Amino acid sequence: MDPITSRLALYHVWVSSASRRVRFVLEEKQLSYQGIIVNLLEFEQHSPAYLALNPNGFVPTLVHEGHPIIESSVICEYLDEVSRASRCVPQIPAIGLGCASGPSGPTRSSYARSRWPIGTA
């Protein structure tokens, strides 16, 4: 696998629907990123280098400023928080809540809060 050379790096597979979801969000938000292909046929997802980023050995994995983020839905939610341009988390107009919202407005999921304690909860 290639070394990371940019602020955002996405370890992905072209045919993976989970990887595609994250690529769509990155493109929609016009975020530049380094795409690093994980060769599943050579079992790169089980290499020590990749397992250090994602202990589950699944794709995709986003690395933002040296911090790995795993699971496509969590990655998309994270990208929505760090780049507020063109929100990708659906809103429920009748009550003004997003998918990961509480009674006082949009919040991060408990998993995301525990992994990345940034901003407001």
Order of alpha helices (4+ residues) and beta strands (2+ residues): beta-alpha-beta-alpha-beta-beta-alpha-beta-beta-beta-beta-alpha
